[in-house]
Amino acid sequence: MKAFLILADGHVFEGRSIGAVKETISEIVFNTSMTGYLEILTDPSYAGEAVVMTYPLIGNYGVCCEDMEDELPWPDGFIVRELCREPSNFRSETALEQFLKAHDIPGIEGIDTRALTKILRTQGTMNGMITTNENFDLEEVLPKIKAFKAHDVVGRVTCKETGFVPADVPKDWDGPRLKVALMDFGAKKNIAGELSRRGCDVTIYPAYTSAEEILQSAPDGIMLSNGPGDPKDCGPIIAEVKKMFDSDIPMFGICLGHQLLALANGADTRKMKWGHRGANHPVKDLETGRVYISTQNHGYVVADRTVPDDVAEVSFRNANDATTEGLHYLGKDVFTVQFHPEACGGPQDTAFLFDRFINMMEVCKNAEEE
Ligand SMILES: NC(=O)CC[C@H](N)C(=O)O
């Protein structure tokens, strides 16, 4: 069946429908990862967006359910050059096409994703519509496409009830056992995974949980997760995050969590032209000068020179465009990053940041006990 991608600037791409047959309007963003399509599809931070994969062949190792970052896929659409229908991998449980259909995600294949990405790079990400309606009227649909704005996407993806992931450590574990409160703004599964493998009992809280409730549970540390949408749309959450920050409990924030904590402390965020989405974004640790390759997925960034000097300093910068990639809060056991240390694009990457968080919590806990 024919399908069309209509961009807000009037460009129309014709391809074939994949996944669910339904019309959808969302922001069209591109991801440059060559693999990891399942992790991308199940990352809740993509809610409200349709993802264009720039790598031309997608789906060739099928759907390995173990790799899912959430129970469900979250993008509103999926756009590829060529979808592989005969995946080959011993871990694969189904083909991507079936997965998209089963979860009601519409998509389009067979379009020139390189031309599409060039448009998004020159003009910036923009809204678009995926439709199988051949008789669409451009004049009629363009205003609707332009007007689209995703609402309360964090509310859509966050857990509805408190959850618990116990420490996943051997019986003879002699490392610390710590209690972490994970704020779920759209958390990827492996955030809790990285913590639990390091001896943490992780309680996962819905995004709108009050700071009072979190503080009452007396966690050793608070983890602020990634999540979808514009961080400035999260006013009530920002207010609670500020109260958590003022409590002096160690904190670690990733992506949306990083942005929310920056906003809570007087910094500003801005929308990027086309964002960072891929598995090979170089970030420089400003303390050591070392560059790490990171996985990223964000369309907003903490605006340069808006972070009050007496509150925090920039700890990481993107080596391509020098944007802020991490903050370290002065005189506090609190740090945040814009990239994804829980995403294992390579063997270890920046997972050491979880060790840093564990050490912080341990030192703090020991100091209290003494
Ligand atoms: N992965 C994330 O947490 C993304 C944060 C935010 N929604 C952005 O696009 O910048």
The ligand as a Gaussian input file, in Angstrom:
#p B3LYP/6-31G(d) Opt

LIG

0 1
 N       16.254000      11.475000      25.970000
 C       15.775000      12.491000      26.646000
 O       15.634000      12.480000      27.867000
 C       15.377000      13.696000      25.843000
 C       15.087000      14.928000      26.624000
 C       14.224000      15.933000      25.894000
 N       12.935000      15.372000      25.610000
 C       14.913000      16.383000      24.614000
 O       14.517000      16.000000      23.540000
 O       15.876000      17.106000      24.674000

